[in-house]
Amino acid sequence: MNEYDSNRICDLVSTIGFKKTLVKRDADCFILNTCHIREKATEKVYHEIGRVKKDFKNLRKPLVIVSGCVAQAESQEMLKREPYIDMVVGPQSYHKIGDLILNYERKKEKINQTDFDVIKKFDELKKIPNTESKISSYITIQEGCDKFCNFCVVPYTRGPEYSRPPEQIIYEANNLVDQGTREIILLGQNVNAYNFLDNNTDYKLSLLLKDLNKIKNLKRIRFTTSHPKDMTDDLINCYKDCEKLMPILHLPVQSGSDKILRLMNRKHDKNFYLSIVKKLKNANKDIKISSDFILGYPGETKKDFQETIELIKQVNFINSYSFIYSPRPGTPAAQNKENDLLESKIRLKKLQNILEDLQLKNNQNYVSQENEVLIENKLEGQEKYFGRDKFMNPVKFEAENCKPGELVNVKITSFNKNSLFGSQKTDKVKAA
Ligand code: SF4
């Protein structure tokens, strides 16, 4: 989502005459768009500001703006602690960034803009075209979270759940497709909680997917990240009914232990999660599931960890992420006694080895098979292309006369744990 927000911030500041530069010292303004999910996020921002300071030591000082969730969480504190920062702008206020910069240039007074103004944000953003013209582009459709998992900062930094009006999203999608986008990834902290209420009528994610599915030159649709509790039957059935919806779902389970899920306040248990997986497989037998796992959550025992391992084997997850728990200031879990770090590291290694084995077995199954790939770009100086298959696997392959944006069939000849390799097998796939 930060990538989407960063691109939109660029679109916004372009209206007051700024453009992106890759030459650091050419910059008149630095905008550090920050994420608070990562460990030690705040300290990383101060380190980055330190590097900017050093680079501009004997030069004129650039305007320095910290935006995103760290700005939201730290707010005034950042302006106090680091005088080199001129402005902090929260993730729900960045639509005002152009006016804020102009105000700053007039008055030279520090600005703290951290309101939760999510409705106005999207009203403003719709006036400025999204100029992202990648083959695969993001669209934020939902923000915020009402789930309050005990380890997570999102409800505090992004605010309550909000769904954008569907007309705005469909307009943005059509606009991106006209610029060359062929795959759209719908984003939200709780994307499958998307529900726009219009005259007391629900317009849910399933309806949005069906409407997007009708866009002529759009070939693929994905959405991320979902909460198990919001995987309703109408949405699950989209994996049967919407041919452009790709058969992979990122559905974080976090732990296989009901005790830990309760301590995390995840609002689902293992059996509920497994029932969703079963329904998804019934809707589309090819579907694959990826997940996030938190290891060493306060109170996790060997038995709890073992239950996570068993769940991983049972579901056969691919493309998953795993982390050792680390406390986020201000969250309920941060008050708990932490687990032994060494033991957590051992568990993480074991779990990652199992995930890696599953990934390798999954990738091995593609060898000698044809795999439909959406080409994203040509590799520099080579007759090779990069793209992704339906399951998001990166594929590098040899081919002639292909263009980014085309769907091609690739015969897979080899693999490693991260990628598949092959060559174009047959004629291009007909546009969906
Ligand atoms: S559902 Fe996701 S975003 Fe919401 S609190 Fe839990 S982990 Fe954070």
Boltz pocket constraint, residues with backbone or C-beta under 6 A from the ligand:
constraints:
  - pocket:
      binder: B
      contacts: [[A, 144], [A, 145], [A, 146], [A, 147], [A, 148], [A, 149], [A, 152], [A, 153], [A, 154], [A, 155], [A, 189], [A, 190], [A, 227]]
      max_distance: 6.0
